[in-house]
Amino acid sequence: MRIISRGVPAIYRTPSLIIMAGLVVAARLTEGPTCVVGVLEAGQYHKDDPNVNVPGFLSRNMGNPERDWAFSVVPREITKNRKLVQNRGKGLGGSSSLNFMVSVRPTGKEIDALEGLGNPGWNWESVWKYMRKSEHLQPPDLTKEDAESRGVAPNAAFHGTEGPIAKSFATMMSHTHSVFMDALEKLGVPRNPDAGGGNTIGSLLVPVSIDKGTKTRSYAANAYYAPNAQRPNLLVFTGAHVTKIILEPSRQGLHRAIGAEFVENGQTHVVHSSKEVILSCGSIQSPQVLELSGIGNKDILERHGINCVIDLPGVGENLQDHAGVGASAEVDMSIETYDKLHDPAVANEHLELYKQKKGLFTSMPVNFTAFAPASAFASKEDIEKWKTLARLEASSPDVFAHTPESVKRGLRKQYDLLRQWVDDPTAAMAQFFGAAMLNLSPTGLTADFSPTKRHFSLRGLYTHPFSRGSVHINSSSPFEQPTIKQNYLTNPVDEEILIRLLQFCFKLYETSPVKEVVVERIIPPGEPTEDDLKEYVRETVETIWHPVGTCAMTPKDDGGVVDHKLLVYGTENLRVIDCSILPLEVSCNTQTLAYAIGEKGADILKGIV
């Protein structure tokens, strides 16, 4: 096994806690010398990898087997049987090494809903505290006039000042930034100069996890691990693929996690823990590891020859994800966009500029985002219809054909919330991104491309999916990918929302002052009918990489997997600390919550909360 930490005394070879990934928890627990933590990571440490560190290189990581698990999603007819991919970060820092660095927060009512679903202490005030604890704000270097124009005026009281993660703002700000915000205001979506206080409705300059001093990605490995790598009580094992958690019977019918089995370079090893075992493998792999360890739906486990130690039907159920579609336009040549980087000479010029911490590679193409209630893009008739479809029966019959009754009870409570939010002017039901580039879809739907032209792309996504999926093991082998059923569009509301978002994007392109800089909308082309848009949605809908829900933090009778202390039901010391615990999707890019969950989880373990 490879030990990254140096100078580790032999006495520390048996840690107090074992964490699968989870650098936030590991860093916080090892602040004192008495707690010894061992971290198991299947990937490597990409410490000096420019493809991870340089913001403008972010797309290079997708599909790279050294940095991306690139899980396959089960094809469905409604999405044209396309082989969609669920990208997940592989290496220290997990998906924080792979994401698009957007750092927006959810709304207060969404977090309060966690408590309402049966989780005392998981409310806005509590979670907001931990979001602030994880970050240090780096305000934009803008004049007051420019800041107002670009929709940014951070309120210092909303943000952290001493946390590990750098939070700055997108520096790629072309003329289109303010132009689109002006047009959005005309369409009823105002500027929101700081969405960090629990109200996200409006358009804003994108906050990002980029250190504006070094112009590098700020993520779990370089923010939580690197500064603490020399701690003698912090052990990190890379290339350690966890195969199962070792459980033994304990008191009062519970089970105790005593360690983990992992494979490194083809050799199987076992590491024991004297106190706790923690899963922080994310919404795809945390349920996979639980099932491989004998925790999950008894029928599924026995089908793959795994002895059911704890019958917990909610494991792997309730999968939710943001998904979206895009519309692109050719814009005026005076606007600087990332299209120019397709010219090798220009790309080399910006590589040289990056050495001076300047140029396009210091940021990323997404420069503004906006959150909108359903009333901003849908009719009253749409909204009333969607409220009636906020139920299990609205999804395809096969989706819930074998769903355990306890999980269905929990889902019905979620749909009760969706019915409220779809009709609430303060609830974000959609998010828009603006990117200074041509969005070439990996599905093959492309437009004629010339690096001598300039383009701008809008992407609209639903923030609260009505469809539900699942993640379950495909065999007893830990090296086989799990079966991921995203079930996109199986509830018709999701498809209808995306159609309305496309129509809203078309309207935005045709609204002043945007229309003055648009040459032509090119994707999708022409004047598509509603039926055309339905086909376009089915042909192009893609993940926005925010899966949650598969180890839901809800009461066991509602299909829950962990309680409000993050303990797996039926165990006394096995916890899940990652976004898989979120029972309901939130209207934000989930990295802010991932850090907050890690911070709060560490305090739970310390007995502080």
N, C-alpha and C positions, 0 to 999 in steps of 0.2 A: 504494500500500500504506500502511496506517496503522501508524506506529511509535509504540508507547505510550511506550517509553523516550525521555526527552528529553536534549538535549545530546549526541547521538551523533556522534562524529567521523567524517568521511567514510571514514577508513581502515578503520573497522569495518563498512562496508557488505558486505564479504565475510567471513562468519564462519568460525571454525575448525570449528565443528560446527553442523549444522542438526538441530533436534529438532521432530518433529511432536507438539505438546502437550508433556508431560513437564516440568512446572515444577519437580519435585523435582530432577531431573538438572540442569536449567538453573541452578537456584539454587546447587547444590553446586559445579558446575564453574566458575562465575563468582566464586567466593570469592577466587580469585587473578586478577590483572589480565591475565595473558597469554593466557587462553583466552577467545575471543570466541564467544558462542553466539547463534544466531538461532532463535527459536521461532515456528513457524507454527501458527496456531489458526484453524479454520474459523468458530468462533463469535465472540462478543464478550466483553468484560470486564464482568461484572455487578457492578461494584465497589459501588455504592450501592443495589442492588436489594433491597428488604426481603423479596421472595419467596424470595430465596436466603439472605439473612442471618438472618432471624427464624426460629428453630427451629420455632415453631408454624405457620408458613406453608408447610411443606415440600410439602404435597400440591398446592399451587398451581402447582408447576413441571411436574408430569406432563402431558405432551401439549402444552405450550406450545412452539411451533416455534422460539421464540427461545432456549429453554433446554434443549430435549429433542429428540433425533433421532427418537424415537418410531418405531423400526423395526418393520416388520410381520414376523410369524413365519408360515411356510408352514402353513396349516391341515392338520390330520390328522383322520381319521374318529374315532380313539380319543378325541380331545378335542372331539368334537362339531362338528368343522369350524369351531370358533370362530376369529375373527381376533384372535389374541393379539398383544400389543405387547411389544417389548423396549425399554424406556426406557433411554436413555443420555444423559449430560450433554453439552450443547452450549455451549461457552464456556470461558474460561480456568478451569482447575481440573477440567475434564471432569466425570465422574460424582461427584466429591467435592462438586460444587455442587448435586447433585440427590439424593444418597442420604439415607437415614434417620438418618445420623450414628452408627449403632451401631458401637462400636469394640472388638469382642472379637477374641481371637487364636485361631489354630489350636492343635491339640495338637502336642506335640513329635514324636510318632511320624509324623505326617503330613509334617512338614518333613524329618525324617530320611529319609522315603521318597523325597524328591526326589533326595537323594544316591544312594540305592539304585537309582534308575532310570537312573543313569549321569551324575550331575552332581556331580563332586567340589567340595567347599566349600559346597554347599548343604545344610547340616544345621541342626538346631535351634539350636545355640550360635551359629552364624554369623548366621542370619536373625533370631534373637531380639535380637542386638546391634543390628541395624538397626531393628527395631521400636521398641526403646527410644530409639535416636538420633532418631527422627522425632517424638517426643512430649515434652510436659512434663505431668506429672500434677498435677491439682488435686483433692486429697482432698475427700470429702463433709463438709459441716458437720453432723455427727450425733453424738449422745452414743454412748458405747460400747454401751449397751443397744439403742438404735435401729439402730446399725450392724449388730449381730449379728442383730437381728430381720429386717432388710432384706437380709441376705446380702451385706454389703460390709465388707471390712477390707483395703484395699490394702497389699500388701507393697512397701515403698519400693524394695527391691532388684530387684523385677520391672519397674520402670517408669523411664522417662526423666525428667529434670528440666530439661533445657535445649533440647529439640527444638522445632521450629516449631509442631506441632499440639497444641492444648490438648486434654487428656483429662480430662473431669470425669465426673459421674454424673447420671443422670436425676433431676430434682427433682420430677417429678409422681409423688408417692408417696401414694396413697390407702390406706385401711385394707385394701383387697384385696391389696396387695403382700405383706405378711407372711402374710396368710391363705392365699394360694395357695402360698407357700413352705412353710407348715406342712403343707398337704395333700400337696404333692409329697414331702415327707419321709416321710409315711405310705405313699406309693406307691413308695418306694425310691429317690427322687432327692433327695439331701441338699443343703443349702446349700453353696455354694462361695464363700467370701468373697473370693477373688482367683483368677480363671482365667487370669491373665497369665503363669503360670510353666510352661505346657506341659501342664497338666491341666485340661481344661474341664468334666469331668463334674460336674453339679450345677446348682443354681439360683443366680442372682446378680442384684443390682441392675445395670441396664444401664449400662455405661460408654459415654460418648458424646463425639463431637468437637464439643463446645460450650464456648466460653470462659465460665466461670461468672462472671467479672467483668463482661464486656460483654453476656452473654446472647445471643451471636451464634454462628452456625455458624463453626467453625474448619476451613478447607479449604485446598487447595493454593494457590488464588489469593491469599487474604489472609494465609496463613501463610508460604508459600515465595516468592511473587512480590512482594507489596506492600512488604515491608520492604527489598527489594533492587531495586526498580524503577528507582532512579536510577543503578544501576551502568552505567558507560559501555560495558562489554563485554557487556551483556545487552540484546539486541534482541528485541522481541516484536511480531509482526505478527498482528493480528486480522482476521477476515473473509477469511482466506487459506485457501481450500479446496485441499488438496493433491490433485493429479491423478495424479502418478506420481513415482517416484524415478528419477533419471538414472544409468544404469550404463554403464561402459565396460570392455572387456577389460583384464585386468591380468596379473600374473605367475602362472605355474604353473596356468593354466586357471581362475583365479579372476576375479571381477569386482569393480570398485571403484565405490562410489557417489560421484559427484562433485557431486551437488546434487539439487534437487527442483523440480518444476514445480508451480505453483499458480495458481488463478484468484481474482482479487479484483475485484468489481464488473464482471464480464463480461470482464475483461482477463486474458490469460495472461502470467505472469511466470516467470522462472527465477532461482533463487538457488543459488549454488555454495558448496561447502564444501571447505576445504583439508585437512580431517582425517577427520571421521566424519559419518555421517548416522544418525539414531536415530528409530525409530518408537515412539511411545508413544500410540497411538490406540485401544487397548483391544481386547477380544476380538472385536469385530464389525468394526472398521475397519482394524486392523493387517493382517489377512489380505487385506482388500479392496485396500488400497494395494499390498501385495506383488504380488497378481495383476495389478493394473493396470500394474505396472512390469515384468511379464514373469517373475515368480518364482512358481512354483506347479506344479500338475499340468498337464503339457503338453497333455493331451486337453482339459481345461477351457479353458485359455488359447486354444488354436487354434479351439475352438468359437466363441469370441467375437472372433476375428480379431486376437488379440494374439500377437505373436512371443514364443515361449518362450526367455527368456535363460538361466534356471536352472530345470531340471526338478526340482521339489521337491514330491513328492506329498503331504506332510503339511500343507501350507499350507491352512488353513481347515477341516481335519478335527478330530475329537476334541472337538467342542464339548460342554461340560458346564455345567449350571446347577442351582442350588437351585430347587426349586419346592415349593409348599405349599398347604394347604387350611385353612379356618377353621371355628370353632364359636363362636357368640355366645350370650350369656344376658342376660336382664334381671336387674338386681341391685337391692339395697335403695336406696331414695331417699337414704339418709344418705351414700352414697358419692359423692364428687366425680368426675365423668367429663367428658370432652370433649363429650359430647352437649349439654351446656348451651349450648355456643357456637352452636348452631343458632338460639337466641333472639337476634335482632339486638341487643336491649338489653344482654344479657349479653356478647355479643361486643364491643360498643363499650366496655363497662366494662373488659374485659380488654385491649383496645387501649390504653386509658389507663393501666392498670396496667403494661403493658409499658414505657411511657416511664419508669417508676420501677424497671425491671428486676424486675418482679414479675408474678405471674399465669400463666395457662395457656400463653400464647404463648412463655414463656421456655424451655419444654421441648417434648417431643413425647409422644404418647399411649403409646408403648411404655415400660413401666416395669420389667418384669423379663423375663429370658430364662433358659432352662434347656437343658442338653445332657444327653442320655440315651443309654446303650448300648442295643442291640437287646433285651437281656434285660429291660429295664425296661418294654417295651410289647408284646413279642412272645413267643410260646410257643417252647419248644424245637423243636417240630415246624416252626414258621415258620422259625426260624433255620436248621435243617438244609436245609429246602427252598430258602431263599435262597442258601445256599452252593452248591447244585447249579446254581442259575440265574445264578451269577456267571461268565458266559461269553458270547462273541459270539453263539452260536447261539440264545441265549434271547431275543434281540431280534427284532423283525420282520425277515423275510428281506430286504425291500427296503432296510432301513437300511444294510446292509453289502454290498449287491449289487455296488456299484462301488467299494468301498473298496480302495485300494492295499494290496498284501500287506505292505509295510513298516509301514503304519499298523496293520494287524491284529496284527502282532507286538508292537508297543507296547501295544495295547489288551489283549492277553492277559496281559501283565505287570501291567497295572493291575487286571485281574480277579483275579489271584493275590492281590493286596493286599486287595481287597474281601472275598475269602473269609476272610482272616484277621481283618479288622476286624469283620465282622458277628457273629463269635463271641467278641469280645474285650470284657470288662466295662469296660475303660479307654478304649475307642474310642467316640467320639460318633457314633451313626448317625442321630440326630434332634435337632432344635432346636425349642424352643417359645418363642413370644413371647406376652406378656400385654399387652393394650392396653385402656386405660380409655375405651372407646368402642364403638359398634355398628359392626361391620365390614360395611359395605354393599358387596357384591361388584359390580364393574363388569360382570359377566356378566348382571346383571339378577335374580339370585336375592336378593331382599331380604325383609325382614320389615316388618310394620307399624311405622312409626317415629313416635315422639312425642318432641319435645324436653323434655317434662316427665318422661320416664322416664330411668332410668340403665341403662347396659349395660356389659358387659365381654366382650372377645373374646380367644379363644385361637387361635393359628395354629401348626400343626405342619408342619415341612418335613423332607424327607430331606436329610442332609448329604453323602452320597456317592451320587450318582445312578448307577444301573446302566445307564441309557440313554445313548446318544451321538448327537450331531447334527453339523451342519456349517454353515459359512458360506462362500459362494462368490459371485463376481461374477455379476450377472444380465445384464450387457452390457459393452461396452467403455467405456461412459460412466461417469465418476467421480461423476456426479450422480444415478445410479439407485441405489436401495437394493439392497444385496446380497440374495441368497437365503439366508434363515436357516431352517434346519431344526433346531428344538429336539428334535423327536421325543420329547416328554414321554410317559412311561408305556409306551413301546414294549417295554421290558423289564418283564415283569409284576411284578418285585420292587418297583419304584417305586410302582406302584399299590397293592400289598398293604401296603407300609410306610405309605402315607398313610391307608389304611383303618384300620390298627392305631392310628395316631396320633389319628384322630378318635375311636375307641373309648376311647383313653386320656384324651382331653379330656372325653368324657362322664363317665368315671369320676371325673375330677378335680372336675367340677362337683358330683358326688354325694358327695364326701368331705368330712368335717368338717375344718376349720371353714369350708370354702368353701360347703358346702350351706346353711349358716345365713344366708348373705348373698345366695344366688341365689333369685330369684323363680320364674324359668322359663327353661329353655334354649329358644331360639327359632330358631336357625339351626345345623344343619338341624333342622326341627321333628319332634315326635313321637318314635317309637321305631323308627328305620330298621333294616331288615334289612341283612345284608352285601351283598346285591344292590343295595339302595337306596343304600348307601354307595358302592358301585362307580360307580353312575350319578352320584352327587353329586360324587365326585372328578373324574370325566371332565367334568362340567359346570362345575366351579369351579377346578380346579388352575391356578395362576398362577405366574409367575416371582417369585423373591425377589431378582432383579437381581444375580446373581453369576456371570456367564458367564466361563469360563476355557478354556484348552486349545488354542486354534486356531492358535497358533504355538509348539507344545510344545517345551520344553527337554528333549530326550531325544536319544540317538544317532540319527544320520540313518537307520541301518538299522532303527530302531524307529519310523520316521515322524516323526522330529524335524525341527524348523524352525530352531532355534537351538541352539548348544552351551552349555556351562556358563559361557562368557564372554559369552553373549548375542549372539554373532555369527551372522548368518544363514548357513547352509551355502552354500558356493559364492561367498561374498564375503569381502573382507578388511577392510571397515570399515563394514558396515551391520549395525546391531543393533536388536533389539526389546527394549524395557524397559517392560513393563506386565504385567498379569495374564494376558494371552494365553499367556505362556510356561509357566504352571503346567500340567504334564501331567495332574494329577489334582486334582479338586475337594477342597476342604478344609472342615472343619467350623467355619467362622467367617464373619462378615461381612467381605468381602475387602478393605475399605479399609486395614486394618492391614498386610496383605501388599503392597498396592499401594505404600504409602509405603516399606516395607522394600525392595521390589524396586528402587524408584527410588534409594534411598540406597545400596544395594549396587552397583547398576549404575554410579552415579557413581564409587564407589571402584574398580570394575573399570576404568573409563576412565582414572582417575588412576594406575592401576598399583599401587594399594595392596593389592588382593587379586587 
